[in-house]
Amino acid sequence: MDKIKVHILRKLYRHGKIGESYTPIDNLRHGLPQSDRDMKIIEQVVKELHNEGLVFLWKKNTTISLNPTALDKIKEIIGYYDF
């Protein structure tokens, strides 16, 4: 599950989905191996990220974006460092 968490956070960060710029949760499975594309697992990981305060859920929990106040923690998780 940790690899899916990192995939989701990295994908949202790379595409600039921060704050009120959001994307459908269905789009998160693109780029994952076929064995990890189960939407039940992805939705469970999204719920965990939301409970940790790293992401926002929009439009009746069908879309997702990164929490702008948690960007430092997100960068640490995905391994992105500003030099």
KAZI-V188342 format. One record per pair of residues at least 24 apart in sequence whose C-alpha atoms are under 10 Angstrom apart, sorted by the first residue. I is the first residue (numbers start at 1). J is the second residue. Records with the same first field share a line. If there is no record, write none. Layout:
I->J ; J
This chain:
1->36 ; 41 ; 42 ; 44 ; 45
2->45 ; 77
3->32 ; 36 ; 78
4->28 ; 29 ; 32 ; 36 ; 37 ; 41 ; 42 ; 45 ; 46
5->42 ; 45 ; 46 ; 48 ; 49 ; 77 ; 78
6->74 ; 77 ; 78 ; 79
7->31 ; 32 ; 78
8->32 ; 42 ; 45 ; 46 ; 49 ; 64 ; 66 ; 78
9->46 ; 49 ; 54 ; 55 ; 65 ; 66 ; 74 ; 75 ; 77 ; 78
10->74 ; 75 ; 77 ; 78 ; 79 ; 80
11->78
12->55 ; 64 ; 65 ; 66
13->65 ; 66 ; 71 ; 74 ; 75 ; 78 ; 80
16->65 ; 66
17->55 ; 64 ; 65 ; 66 ; 67 ; 68
18->55 ; 56 ; 64 ; 65 ; 66 ; 67 ; 68 ; 69 ; 71
19->55 ; 56 ; 64 ; 65 ; 66 ; 67 ; 68 ; 69
20->56 ; 57 ; 58 ; 64 ; 65 ; 66 ; 67 ; 68
21->58 ; 63 ; 64 ; 65 ; 66
22->56 ; 57 ; 58 ; 59 ; 62 ; 63 ; 64 ; 65 ; 66
23->57 ; 58 ; 62 ; 63 ; 64 ; 65
24->57 ; 58 ; 59 ; 61 ; 62 ; 63 ; 64 ; 65
25->57 ; 58 ; 61 ; 62 ; 63 ; 64 ; 65
26->62 ; 63 ; 64
27->63 ; 64
28->64
